[in-house]
């Protein structure tokens, strides 16, 4: 008796991955084995970079806060220490947004902390 192979399912699986690799460069978009490897590697990068994204944004917020704080005569470290001492609970994301989009509010926070 001949071997039974489910061509419908295997073709569908290959088609699904080839659709996901649409737009990739060269053989990565249309050669099954290369496309499958590229897709799997892409999933690995996606997993890793979801974590890196959080680190990168925190670093960006800190740089923005530091730049704005230096214009007010303090540095980042002094500002964050003074905020903690004053009991002002404001996170870096909001603080950097204020520094960029609402400098008057940021300046008011710095003045409150200085006194």
Helices and strands as residue ranges (DSSP letters): H 7-20, G 26-29, H 32-71, H 76-86, H 92-101, H 103-114
